[in-house]
Amino acid sequence: MIRSTPPFLIFFFPCLIALSGCATYHARPLSVNEAASAFAARTLDNPAVRQFVAANGAQEATGDWPPPSWNLRLLTLAAFYYHDDMEVARAKLAAAEAALISAGARPNPTVGFSPTYDTDAVVGFSPWTLGFTLDVPIETAGKRGDRIAGAEYAVNSARLAVANTAWQVRSRVRKGLAELEGAMRVEEILARQEAVQDETVASLEARWKAGEASLTEVELVRVAASQTALDLNEAQKESAQARIRLAGALGVPAPAVDGLAFSFVEVDRIPDAEEAGALRPEALLSRADVLGALADYEASQSALQLEVAKQYPDIHLGPGYAWDQGERKFTLGVSVELPVFDRNRGPIAEAEARRREAAAAFSALQARAAGEVELAFAGYRDTLRKLATADALLKRQHGRLKSVQASLAAGAIDHVESLQMELELNTSELARAAAFHEAQLALGDLEDAMQRPAVAGGPGVPTFLLDGKSNSHP
């Protein structure tokens, strides 16, 4: 005798199979001590950093590692690997991509089991009736497509936020490298100035002892030498602090940059105003934050479309099955929500308001970006004029020094006058170094406003940060 399958098994096994594919939870606890130890262990000679740098097209990674000197490109890629701001931005992108999966999900059917007990059942017949129902929701009016479109725009916005964060990280690295070079240059000039002043003091003391100079002259030079020594100590402190700030920009502990040699070639390129400002018109069309605001607006459009579509109710198919005293009974039900009291007017109005807000935010950001670009360009142009003046002054001082040295060789002047001319030259070198450093920072401000290198071929943000590929910190 062949027995029929019990009715409840018809629904039990599909449910069991569906549940077997569910994801499981894995705890990943955070520890303050472990996080601190992991941060302290970060180094730039890490082989994983080399792999990351090589994966993103840096030719320096194919040679000796660590490289003999670290340039802006290598330091920027190392910061992309280590800096926690990048991890936060990537995590937000991953969340947006997960939300895209959720947006594309179709609603699950619902199964119901409703056993009925008949207290007035006839003797000899089972008082139980087993009933099963299935609710199959069918979305209408393209709601799923609207959800997917909105989630796609959100993913694009998150991807652009990664690029925007990457540029901010790159900006801090460039500024840190420029500040380190500026401090080292000032330290070098002051060290030469201190040596010249010490020599001047020794010469004047000899003249004073010979009765050819006054004690006042000697003391004045001694005071100036002491001030230079103080300035040199301050410059040395600034160099040490600049290294620490550069380490912070890279996302590594300060000891990780101790003893490293740096190449400043890329931050030393100071283009003329015409070359630096050539990309200004394109900046407003390509800045990551502006494009991200545009993606946010498009997402608000899709959200409004979704709320409009929600005016139209979904359809629910409700096939059912009942086992009643050995009889199999099938039903087919259809249910639709009646939009009598609520036509989704409130959510539609909210979505329209959010769309207006997103449009206003986009316009405001684009206008602010335009102002930032023009202000940065004007500031850079002014620093170029200042640098040109400092260069001209330094050139004249070099000419005067050559003339003084020729007079010294001819015996027309003594050694002290030659040393004083060297001190004047050092002062001009300090002024030129300050003007050059100001131009470096102003160029960085212009690049930040445009979010692209102002120098052709300069290191910028790798394309993987724009297309969402996974050449990132694991």
C-alpha positions as CSV (number, residue, x, y, z in Angstrom):
1,M,0.0,0.0,0.0
2,I,1.4,3.3,-1.0
3,R,1.0,6.1,1.5
4,S,0.6,9.7,0.5
5,T,3.0,12.3,1.8
6,P,1.7,14.0,4.9
7,P,0.6,17.5,4.0
8,F,2.8,19.3,6.5
9,L,5.9,17.8,4.9
10,I,5.1,19.5,1.6
11,F,5.8,22.8,3.3
12,F,8.4,21.6,5.9
13,F,11.1,20.4,3.6
14,P,11.3,23.6,1.3
15,C,11.5,25.7,4.5
16,L,14.3,23.5,5.8
17,I,16.3,23.8,2.5
18,A,15.9,27.5,2.5
19,L,17.1,27.9,6.1
20,S,20.2,25.8,5.3
21,G,21.6,28.5,3.1
22,C,21.4,31.3,5.7
23,A,24.5,33.2,6.7
24,T,26.0,32.7,10.2
25,Y,27.3,35.3,12.6
26,H,31.0,35.5,13.4
27,A,32.1,37.7,16.3
28,R,35.0,40.0,15.6
29,P,35.7,41.7,19.0
30,L,37.9,44.8,19.1
31,S,40.7,45.2,21.7
32,V,42.3,48.5,22.6
33,N,45.6,46.9,23.4
34,E,45.6,44.8,20.2
35,A,44.7,47.9,18.1
36,A,47.5,49.9,19.7
37,S,50.0,47.1,19.1
38,A,49.0,46.7,15.5
39,F,49.4,50.5,14.9
40,A,52.8,50.5,16.5
41,A,53.9,47.6,14.2
42,R,53.2,49.6,11.0
43,T,56.3,50.2,9.0
44,L,57.0,51.4,5.5
45,D,59.3,48.4,4.7
46,N,56.4,46.1,5.1
47,P,56.3,43.6,2.1
48,A,52.5,44.1,2.0
49,V,53.1,47.8,1.3
50,R,55.5,46.9,-1.5
51,Q,52.8,44.7,-3.0
52,F,50.2,47.4,-2.8
53,V,52.5,50.0,-4.3
54,A,53.4,47.6,-7.2
55,A,49.8,46.8,-7.7
56,N,49.0,50.4,-8.3
57,G,51.7,51.0,-10.9
58,A,54.6,52.5,-9.0
59,Q,57.8,51.4,-10.8
60,E,59.9,52.1,-7.7
61,A,58.4,48.9,-6.1
62,T,60.2,46.7,-8.8
63,G,63.7,47.7,-7.5
64,D,65.3,47.5,-4.0
65,W,62.9,47.7,-1.1
66,P,62.6,49.8,0.9
67,P,63.6,52.4,-1.7
68,P,66.6,54.6,-1.1
69,S,64.4,57.6,-0.9
70,W,60.6,58.1,-0.6
71,N,59.0,60.5,-3.0
72,L,55.5,62.0,-3.0
73,R,54.1,59.1,-5.1
74,L,55.4,56.4,-2.9
75,L,54.4,58.1,0.3
76,T,50.9,58.8,-1.1
77,L,50.4,55.1,-1.9
78,A,51.7,54.1,1.5
79,A,49.2,56.4,3.1
80,F,46.4,54.9,1.0
81,Y,47.4,51.5,2.4
82,Y,47.7,52.5,6.0
83,H,45.6,55.6,6.8
84,D,42.5,54.8,8.8
85,D,40.4,57.5,7.0
86,M,40.7,55.3,3.9
87,E,39.5,52.3,5.8
88,V,36.4,54.3,7.0
89,A,35.6,55.4,3.5
90,R,36.1,51.9,2.0
91,A,33.8,50.5,4.8
92,K,31.1,53.0,3.9
93,L,31.5,52.0,0.2
94,A,31.1,48.3,1.2
95,A,27.9,49.2,3.2
96,A,26.5,51.0,0.1
97,E,27.3,48.0,-2.1
98,A,25.6,45.8,0.4
99,A,22.6,48.1,0.4
100,L,22.5,47.6,-3.4
101,I,22.0,43.9,-2.8
102,S,19.2,44.6,-0.4
103,A,17.6,46.9,-2.9
104,G,17.5,44.3,-5.6
105,A,16.0,41.6,-3.3
106,R,12.6,40.4,-4.1
107,P,10.1,40.0,-1.3
108,N,9.8,36.5,0.1
109,P,6.6,34.6,0.0
110,T,5.0,33.8,3.3
111,V,3.7,30.4,4.4
112,G,1.0,30.0,7.0
113,F,-0.3,26.9,8.9
114,S,-3.7,27.1,10.5
115,P,-4.9,23.8,12.1
116,T,-8.5,23.9,13.1
117,Y,-10.2,21.8,15.8
118,D,-13.9,21.1,15.5
119,T,-15.4,20.7,19.0
120,D,-18.7,19.4,17.4
121,A,-17.1,16.8,15.2
122,V,-19.1,13.7,14.5
123,V,-17.9,10.6,16.5
124,G,-15.6,8.6,14.3
125,F,-14.2,11.5,12.4
126,S,-11.1,13.5,13.2
127,P,-11.9,16.9,14.7
128,W,-8.7,18.3,13.1
129,T,-8.5,20.2,9.8
130,L,-5.0,21.1,8.5
131,G,-4.9,24.3,6.5
132,F,-1.9,25.8,4.7
133,T,-1.7,29.2,3.0
134,L,0.9,30.8,0.8
135,D,1.2,34.6,0.3
136,V,3.2,35.5,-2.8
137,P,3.8,39.3,-3.0
138,I,4.1,40.9,-6.4
139,E,5.5,44.4,-6.5
140,T,4.0,46.8,-9.0
141,A,4.8,50.1,-10.7
142,G,8.5,49.4,-11.0
143,K,9.3,49.8,-7.2
144,R,12.2,47.3,-7.3
145,G,13.8,49.1,-10.2
146,D,13.5,52.5,-8.4
147,R,15.1,51.0,-5.3
148,I,18.0,49.6,-7.4
149,A,18.5,52.9,-9.2
150,G,18.6,54.8,-5.9
151,A,21.1,52.3,-4.4
152,E,23.3,52.5,-7.5
153,Y,23.5,56.2,-7.1
154,A,24.3,55.8,-3.4
155,V,27.1,53.4,-4.4
156,N,28.5,55.9,-6.9
157,S,28.3,58.6,-4.2
158,A,30.2,56.4,-1.7
159,R,32.8,55.6,-4.4
160,L,33.3,59.3,-5.0
161,A,33.6,59.8,-1.3
162,V,36.5,57.3,-1.2
163,A,38.2,59.3,-4.0
164,N,37.5,62.6,-2.1
165,T,39.0,61.1,1.1
166,A,42.0,59.8,-0.9
167,W,42.6,63.3,-2.2
168,Q,42.5,64.7,1.4
169,V,45.0,62.0,2.5
170,R,47.2,62.9,-0.5
171,S,47.0,66.6,0.3
172,R,48.1,66.0,3.9
173,V,51.0,63.9,2.7
174,R,52.1,66.5,0.2
175,K,51.8,69.3,2.8
176,G,53.8,67.2,5.4
177,L,56.5,66.5,2.8
178,A,56.7,70.2,1.9
179,E,56.8,71.3,5.6
180,L,59.6,68.8,6.2
181,E,61.6,70.1,3.3
182,G,61.0,73.7,4.4
183,A,62.2,73.0,7.9
184,M,65.3,71.1,6.7
185,R,66.2,73.9,4.3
186,V,65.9,76.6,7.0
187,E,67.9,74.4,9.4
188,E,70.6,74.1,6.7
189,I,70.8,77.8,6.1
190,L,70.9,78.7,9.8
191,A,73.6,76.1,10.4
192,R,75.7,77.9,7.7
193,Q,74.8,81.3,9.2
194,E,75.9,80.1,12.7
195,A,79.2,79.0,11.3
196,V,79.8,82.3,9.6
197,Q,78.8,84.2,12.7
198,D,81.1,82.2,14.9
199,E,83.9,82.9,12.4
200,T,83.0,86.6,12.5
201,V,83.0,86.7,16.3
202,A,86.5,85.1,16.3
203,S,87.8,87.6,13.7
204,L,86.4,90.6,15.6
205,E,87.8,89.3,18.9
206,A,91.2,89.1,17.2
207,R,90.8,92.7,15.9
208,W,89.6,93.8,19.4
209,K,92.6,92.4,21.0
210,A,94.8,94.1,18.5
211,G,93.0,97.4,19.2
212,E,91.3,97.6,15.8
213,A,87.7,97.0,16.9
214,S,85.6,98.0,19.8
215,L,84.1,95.6,22.4
216,T,80.6,96.9,21.4
217,E,81.1,95.5,17.8
218,V,82.2,92.2,19.3
219,E,79.2,92.0,21.6
220,L,76.7,92.9,18.9
221,V,78.0,90.0,16.7
222,R,77.9,87.7,19.7
223,V,74.3,88.6,20.4
224,A,73.4,88.0,16.8
225,A,75.2,84.6,16.9
226,S,73.3,83.6,20.0
227,Q,70.0,84.5,18.4
228,T,71.0,82.4,15.4
229,A,71.7,79.5,17.7
230,L,68.3,79.9,19.2
231,D,66.7,80.0,15.7
232,L,68.7,76.9,14.7
233,N,67.4,75.1,17.8
234,E,63.8,76.1,16.8
235,A,64.4,74.9,13.2
236,Q,65.7,71.6,14.5
237,K,62.6,71.2,16.6
238,E,60.4,72.1,13.6
239,S,62.2,69.5,11.5
240,A,61.5,66.8,14.2
241,Q,57.9,67.9,14.5
242,A,57.5,67.9,10.7
243,R,58.6,64.3,10.6
244,I,56.0,63.4,13.2
245,R,53.3,65.2,11.3
246,L,54.3,63.4,8.1
247,A,54.1,60.1,9.9
248,G,50.6,61.1,11.0
249,A,49.6,61.9,7.4
250,L,50.8,58.5,6.4
251,G,48.9,56.7,9.2
252,V,52.0,55.2,10.7
253,P,53.8,55.8,14.1
254,A,56.5,58.4,14.2
255,P,59.4,55.8,14.5
256,A,58.3,54.4,11.1
257,V,59.8,57.5,9.4
258,D,62.9,57.8,11.5
259,G,66.1,57.6,9.4
260,L,64.2,57.6,6.1
261,A,65.5,59.7,3.2
262,F,63.0,61.7,1.2
263,S,62.9,63.0,-2.4
264,F,61.4,66.5,-2.7
265,V,61.5,66.7,-6.5
266,E,57.7,66.5,-6.9
267,V,56.9,69.1,-4.3
268,D,59.7,71.4,-5.6
269,R,58.0,71.8,-9.0
270,I,56.6,75.3,-9.0
271,P,54.8,75.8,-12.4
272,D,54.0,79.3,-13.7
273,A,50.5,80.7,-13.1
274,E,49.3,79.8,-16.6
275,E,50.3,76.2,-16.4
276,A,49.0,75.8,-12.8
277,G,45.6,77.4,-13.6
278,A,45.0,75.6,-17.0
279,L,42.8,73.0,-15.4
280,R,40.6,75.4,-13.5
281,P,37.6,75.2,-15.9
282,E,37.6,71.4,-15.6
283,A,37.8,71.4,-11.8
284,L,34.1,72.2,-11.3
285,L,33.2,69.2,-13.6
286,S,35.5,66.6,-12.0
287,R,35.8,67.3,-8.3
288,A,34.9,64.2,-6.4
289,D,32.8,66.0,-3.8
290,V,30.8,67.9,-6.5
291,L,30.2,64.7,-8.5
292,G,29.2,63.0,-5.2
293,A,26.7,65.7,-4.5
294,L,25.3,65.1,-8.0
295,A,25.0,61.4,-7.3
296,D,23.2,62.2,-4.0
297,Y,20.7,64.3,-6.0
298,E,20.1,61.5,-8.5
299,A,19.5,59.2,-5.5
300,S,16.9,61.6,-4.2
301,Q,15.3,61.5,-7.6
302,S,15.0,57.7,-7.4
303,A,13.7,57.9,-3.9
304,L,11.0,60.3,-5.1
305,Q,10.1,57.9,-7.9
306,L,9.9,55.1,-5.4
307,E,7.5,57.0,-3.2
308,V,5.3,57.9,-6.1
309,A,5.2,54.3,-7.2
310,K,4.1,53.3,-3.7
311,Q,0.8,54.9,-4.4
312,Y,0.0,51.8,-6.4
313,P,-0.6,48.8,-4.2
314,D,1.2,45.6,-4.5
315,I,-0.7,42.4,-5.4
316,H,-0.6,39.4,-3.1
317,L,-1.4,36.0,-4.5
318,G,-2.7,33.6,-1.8
319,P,-3.0,30.0,-2.9
320,G,-4.1,27.7,-0.1
321,Y,-4.4,24.0,0.7
322,A,-6.5,22.3,3.4
323,W,-6.7,18.6,4.4
324,D,-10.1,18.0,5.8
325,Q,-11.1,14.5,6.8
326,G,-9.0,13.0,4.0
327,E,-10.3,15.5,1.5
328,R,-7.8,17.9,-0.2
329,K,-9.2,21.3,-0.8
330,F,-7.3,24.0,-2.8
331,T,-8.0,27.7,-2.8
332,L,-6.7,30.7,-4.7
333,G,-6.9,34.1,-3.2
334,V,-5.9,37.5,-4.5
335,S,-5.6,40.5,-2.2
336,V,-4.8,44.2,-2.9
337,E,-4.4,47.0,-0.4
338,L,-7.1,49.6,-1.0
339,P,-5.6,53.2,-1.1
340,V,-8.6,54.7,0.5
341,F,-7.3,56.6,3.5
342,D,-3.6,57.0,2.6
343,R,-2.3,57.7,-0.9
344,N,1.3,58.0,0.3
345,R,1.1,61.8,0.1
346,G,3.3,62.4,3.2
347,P,6.3,60.3,2.1
348,I,6.0,61.8,-1.4
349,A,6.1,65.4,0.0
350,E,9.1,64.4,2.2
351,A,10.9,62.9,-0.8
352,E,10.2,66.1,-2.9
353,A,11.6,68.2,-0.1
354,R,14.7,66.0,0.2
355,R,15.2,66.3,-3.6
356,R,15.1,70.1,-3.3
357,E,17.5,69.9,-0.4
358,A,19.9,67.8,-2.5
359,A,19.6,70.2,-5.5
360,A,20.4,73.2,-3.2
361,A,23.3,71.3,-1.6
362,F,24.8,70.5,-5.1
363,S,24.4,74.1,-6.2
364,A,26.0,75.5,-3.0
365,L,28.9,73.1,-3.2
366,Q,29.6,73.8,-6.8
367,A,29.5,77.6,-6.1
368,R,31.8,77.1,-3.1
369,A,34.2,75.0,-5.2
370,A,34.3,77.8,-7.8
371,G,35.2,80.3,-5.1
372,E,37.9,78.0,-3.7
373,V,39.5,77.5,-7.0
374,E,39.6,81.2,-7.9
375,L,40.8,82.2,-4.4
376,A,43.5,79.5,-4.4
377,F,44.7,80.5,-7.9
378,A,44.9,84.2,-6.8
379,G,46.9,83.2,-3.7
380,Y,49.2,81.1,-5.8
381,R,49.8,83.9,-8.3
382,D,50.6,86.3,-5.5
383,T,53.1,83.9,-4.0
384,L,54.8,83.5,-7.4
385,R,55.3,87.3,-7.6
386,K,56.8,87.2,-4.1
387,L,59.0,84.3,-5.0
388,A,60.2,86.2,-8.1
389,T,61.1,89.2,-5.9
390,A,63.0,86.9,-3.5
391,D,64.9,85.2,-6.4
392,A,65.9,88.6,-7.8
393,L,67.2,89.8,-4.4
394,L,69.1,86.6,-3.9
395,K,70.6,86.9,-7.3
396,R,71.8,90.4,-6.5
397,Q,73.2,89.3,-3.2
398,H,75.2,86.5,-5.0
399,G,76.6,89.2,-7.4
400,R,77.6,91.4,-4.5
401,L,79.3,88.5,-2.7
402,K,81.4,87.8,-5.8
403,S,82.4,91.4,-5.9
404,V,83.3,91.4,-2.2
405,Q,85.3,88.2,-2.6
406,A,87.2,89.8,-5.5
407,S,87.9,92.8,-3.4
408,L,89.1,90.6,-0.6
409,A,91.4,88.7,-2.9
410,A,92.8,92.1,-4.1
411,G,93.4,93.2,-0.5
412,A,90.9,96.1,-0.7
413,I,88.8,94.9,2.2
414,D,89.4,92.6,5.2
415,H,87.9,89.2,6.0
416,V,85.3,90.5,8.4
417,E,83.6,92.6,5.6
418,S,83.5,89.4,3.4
419,L,81.9,87.5,6.3
420,Q,79.3,90.2,6.8
421,M,78.4,90.0,3.1
422,E,77.9,86.2,3.6
423,L,75.5,86.9,6.5
424,E,73.5,89.2,4.3
425,L,73.4,86.5,1.7
426,N,72.2,84.0,4.3
427,T,69.4,86.4,5.3
428,S,68.3,86.6,1.6
429,E,68.4,82.8,1.4
430,L,66.1,82.6,4.4
431,A,63.7,85.0,2.8
432,R,63.8,83.1,-0.5
433,A,63.3,79.8,1.4
434,A,60.2,81.3,3.1
435,A,58.8,82.6,-0.2
436,F,59.4,79.2,-1.9
437,H,57.7,77.3,1.0
438,E,54.8,79.7,0.8
439,A,54.5,79.0,-3.0
440,Q,54.6,75.2,-2.3
441,L,51.8,75.5,0.2
442,A,49.8,77.8,-2.1
443,L,50.2,75.3,-5.0
444,G,48.9,72.6,-2.7
445,D,45.9,74.7,-1.9
446,L,45.3,75.2,-5.6
447,E,45.6,71.4,-6.3
448,D,43.2,70.7,-3.4
449,A,40.7,73.2,-4.8
450,M,40.9,71.5,-8.2
451,Q,41.4,68.0,-6.8
452,R,44.1,67.2,-9.4
453,P,47.8,67.8,-9.7
454,A,48.6,71.2,-11.2
455,V,51.9,69.9,-12.7
456,A,51.6,67.6,-15.7
457,G,52.5,64.1,-14.7
458,G,52.3,64.8,-11.0
459,P,51.0,62.1,-8.7
460,G,47.3,62.2,-8.0
461,V,44.7,59.7,-6.9
462,P,44.9,56.3,-8.6
463,T,42.0,55.3,-10.8
464,F,41.2,52.2,-8.7
465,L,39.8,54.6,-6.1
466,L,37.3,55.9,-8.7
467,D,36.3,52.6,-10.2
468,G,35.9,50.6,-7.0
469,K,38.6,48.0,-7.6
470,S,40.0,46.3,-4.6
471,N,43.7,47.3,-4.6
472,S,43.3,48.4,-1.0
473,H,44.3,47.5,2.5
474,P,43.0,44.0,3.2
